[in-house]
């Protein structure tokens, strides 16, 4: 029996996915989450074989959860289901070790087959998403992405510096490097652009 957790913030879609996948004789839905934090808790609690994960969810994104699961050394295989073909998302998903990266508009039969292949250790990536992924490279270093991500959460330079064990001056330097690379006029514009591209 393949044990599955579904993480999707849209209740109707989450319910429909759960109901349709339950029709498969070899699938068992062990948990459903409406946000990233809930998803992480369910994965840690139930140790499922697969977690179907939306990217854009409240509290923590699907990519944040995948990254934390990788740090945990979780054996649960993540399949990202998304409507977003943003290059930065795919890049982050690859670094987080996700096994599947698929568009939400596929059929339930295709998804069921993809789940079975992933459980056997195969990787399932939507060709359209892969093509978009190589369209534009992320110019930001990991540290610059971290600084922008924390700034997007509303943290001050001082708070970011404390969290990353850096000086406030160093944090400012990372931010100004990021602004230059993205040709952004200010921090707000840089954050918006990085989020739109899926780089943070």
C-alpha positions in Angstrom: 0.0 0.0 0.0 1.4 3.4 -1.0 0.8 5.9 1.8 0.2 9.5 0.7 0.0 12.9 2.3 -1.6 15.7 0.3 -0.6 19.3 1.0 -2.8 21.9 -0.9 -4.2 25.1 0.5 -7.3 25.1 -1.8 -9.8 22.9 0.1 -11.9 21.8 -3.0 -8.8 20.7 -4.9 -7.3 19.0 -1.9 -10.6 17.1 -1.2 -11.0 16.1 -4.9 -7.4 14.8 -5.1 -7.9 12.8 -2.0 -11.2 11.3 -3.1 -9.9 10.4 -6.6 -6.6 8.9 -5.4 -8.5 6.8 -2.8 -10.2 5.0 -5.6 -6.8 3.5 -6.5 -6.6 0.1 -4.7 -2.9 0.5 -3.8 -3.2 4.0 -2.4 -4.0 5.2 1.1 -4.4 8.9 2.0 -3.0 9.2 5.5 -3.2 13.0 5.9 -4.3 16.2 4.2 -2.7 19.6 5.0 -3.8 23.1 4.2 -0.5 24.8 4.8 3.3 24.0 4.7 3.7 23.7 8.5 0.8 21.2 8.8 2.3 19.2 5.9 5.7 19.0 7.6 4.0 17.8 10.9 2.0 15.1 9.0 5.0 13.9 7.2 7.0 13.6 10.4 4.1 11.9 12.2 2.9 9.4 9.6 6.2 8.8 7.6 4.2 8.4 4.3 5.8 7.1 1.1 4.8 10.2 -0.9 3.8 13.8 -0.2 1.9 15.6 -3.0 2.8 19.2 -2.4 1.5 22.5 -3.8 4.2 25.3 -4.0 2.3 28.4 -2.9 0.8 27.7 0.5 0.4 29.7 3.7 2.9 29.6 6.6 5.6 27.7 4.6 5.7 27.1 0.9 5.9 23.6 -0.6 9.6 24.3 -1.5 10.3 25.3 2.1 8.8 22.0 3.3 10.8 20.0 0.8 14.0 21.7 1.9 13.2 20.9 5.6 12.4 17.3 4.7 15.7 17.0 3.0 17.5 18.4 6.1 15.5 15.9 8.2 16.7 13.0 6.0 13.1 12.1 5.4 12.5 9.0 3.2 9.2 10.5 2.0 9.4 11.3 -1.7 8.0 14.8 -2.6 6.0 15.3 -5.8 5.4 19.0 -6.5 2.0 19.8 -8.2 2.0 23.3 -9.5 0.4 25.7 -11.9 3.6 27.8 -11.9 6.2 27.3 -14.5 8.7 29.6 -12.9 12.4 28.8 -13.5 13.5 29.6 -9.9 11.0 27.2 -8.5 12.2 24.3 -10.5 15.8 25.1 -9.6 14.9 25.1 -5.8 12.9 21.9 -6.2 15.9 20.1 -7.7 18.2 21.3 -4.9 15.6 20.1 -2.4 15.7 16.6 -4.0 12.1 16.4 -5.1 11.2 13.3 -7.1 8.4 14.8 -9.2 7.5 18.2 -10.6 4.2 18.2 -12.4 1.5 20.5 -13.6 -1.9 20.4 -11.9 -3.7 20.2 -15.2 -2.7 16.5 -15.9 -5.2 13.6 -15.5 -5.7 11.7 -12.3 -4.6 8.5 -14.2 -1.3 10.2 -15.2 -0.8 11.4 -11.6 -1.4 7.9 -10.2 1.1 6.4 -12.6 3.6 9.1 -11.7 3.2 8.3 -8.0 3.8 4.6 -8.6 7.0 5.3 -10.7 8.3 7.7 -8.0 7.8 5.1 -5.3 10.0 2.8 -7.4 12.7 5.5 -7.3 12.1 7.1 -10.7 11.9 10.8 -11.3 8.9 12.5 -12.9 9.4 16.0 -14.4 6.9 17.7 -16.7 8.7 18.6 -20.0 7.1 22.0 -20.2 8.3 22.9 -16.7 11.8 21.7 -17.5 12.0 23.8 -20.7 11.0 26.9 -18.7 13.5 26.1 -16.0 16.4 26.6 -18.4 15.0 29.8 -19.8 16.6 32.1 -17.2 19.4 31.6 -14.7 19.1 32.8 -11.2 21.9 35.4 -10.7 21.6 35.5 -6.9 23.9 33.6 -4.6 22.4 31.5 -1.8 23.2 34.1 0.7 21.6 36.9 -1.3 18.5 34.8 -1.7 18.4 34.2 2.1 18.7 37.9 2.8 15.9 38.7 0.3 13.7 35.9 1.7 14.1 37.3 5.3 13.6 40.9 4.1 10.4 39.7 2.4 9.2 38.4 5.8 9.5 42.0 7.1 12.7 41.5 9.0 15.1 44.5 9.5 18.8 44.5 8.5 19.5 44.1 12.2 17.2 41.1 12.6 18.5 39.5 9.5 22.1 40.0 10.6 21.3 38.4 14.0 19.6 35.4 12.4 22.4 34.8 9.9 25.2 35.6 12.3 26.5 38.4 10.1 27.0 42.1 10.7 24.3 44.5 9.6 26.8 46.1 7.2 27.4 42.7 5.5 23.6 42.2 5.2 23.4 45.6 3.5 26.1 44.6 1.1 24.3 41.4 0.1 21.2 43.4 -0.4 22.9 46.0 -2.6 24.6 43.2 -4.6 21.1 41.6 -5.2 19.7 45.0 -6.2 22.5 45.5 -8.8 22.2 42.1 -10.3 18.4 42.4 -10.7 18.6 46.1 -11.7 16.0 46.9 -9.1 15.6 50.4 -7.7 14.9 49.4 -4.1 14.4 46.5 -1.7 10.7 46.2 -2.4 11.2 46.0 -6.1 14.0 43.4 -5.7 11.8 41.2 -3.4 8.8 41.4 -5.8 11.0 40.5 -8.8 12.7 37.6 -7.0 9.4 36.3 -5.9 7.9 36.6 -9.4 10.8 34.6 -10.8 10.6 32.0 -8.1 14.2 32.8 -6.8 13.1 33.2 -3.2 
